[in-house]
Amino acid sequence: MPNLYKQFMDLQPPKPLMVGTVEYVIGGVATVKLPGGAMVQARGQAAAGLRVFVRDGAIEGPAPELTYTEGEV
């Protein structure tokens, strides 16, 4: 018998990988500022001021310190 929930979840688009700077951490939950100015909260180990990768509310690891540029196509 097929797993209907898994089949349904496979139809959903993958969660995007975002990068941002940790503003502060309270109780293991970090508030991360994204390049566009939006703030997201994510679980995981991080310290204020570090750049991190965030996906689906979880910190996936440290991100490199690169210059952010935006272009319109």
N, C-alpha and C positions, 0 to 999 in steps of 0.2 A: 504494500500500500504506500503510495507516495506521500511525502511530508508536504501538506498543503501550505503550511506556514513558511517553510523554506522556499517553496516555489513563489509564494507571494513576495517574500523579502528579496528574492533574486530579481524581481521586476523593478524594485526601487533603485534609484540612482545611488552610486556610492557617495558617502559623506566626504565633503571637500577637506583637504589638508590646508590649514591656515597657519600663518606665521604672525607673531605679535610679540610685544614687550610686556613682561609681567609688571604691573603697577604695584600690587601688594598681595600678600598671602595672609589669610585668616583661617585658622583651623583646617589646614590642608586643602583649602579651595583658593585658587589663584584668580585674580581678576587680570585679564590680559587685554591690552589695548591693541587693536588691529590697525594696519596702516591707514585705513579710511576714517579712523576715529571711533569706530564701534568698540564697545567693551563686551567681552564674553567671560563667563566664569568657567573654570576647568579644574578638575581634580588632578592631583599629581604633585611631584616634588619639583619645586622651583623656588628661586629667590627673586626678590624685587630687583628690577633693572635688567634681568636676563631676557634674551630673545628665545622663544620656544615655538615648537610646532604643536598645534592643537587640532584635534579631530574629534567631533561628536562629544564634546564636553570633557575630554581627557587630554592631558599633556603627554605627547608622544616622545619628547626629547628636546635637547637644545638645538637651536637654529643658528646658522652662521650670522655674523654681524656684517651684513651687506647694505649698500645704499639702496633705498627704495626709489624707484622711478616709475612713473605712470605715463602711458601713452594712449592716444585715442586712434582707433582705426576707422 
